[in-house]
Amino acid sequence: MQGNEVLQRVFLNIDQVSKITGVKKTTLRYWEKEFCEYLQPQRTDTNRRQYSLDDVHKIEHLRHLIEEEKYKSIGVKMKLGLPDPPEAESG
């Protein structure tokens, strides 16, 4: 169990996560905004992203849904049970 606790404290930066998952850094930033209810990496005091191993698993799941199963953003939100923000009203 102690090894599991150590793994829960492991944090990766955006460059490391990009290399591990094969997802571009710009895409990671976009997904953080688009799926903010699902993916919320921690931030350091200097506002740098710190991804946990749980975040990495979430990113891999998003990548699978988007790139392999061909879901659009709205479909991913529905699949994950996330709320879709209301469309901006014109006028």
Buried (B, 14 or more C-beta within 10 A) or exposed (E): EEEEEEEEEEBBBBEEBBEEBEBEBEBBEEBBEBBEEBBEBEEEEEEEBBBBEEBBEBBBBBBEBBEEEEBEBEEBBEEBEBEEEEEEEEE
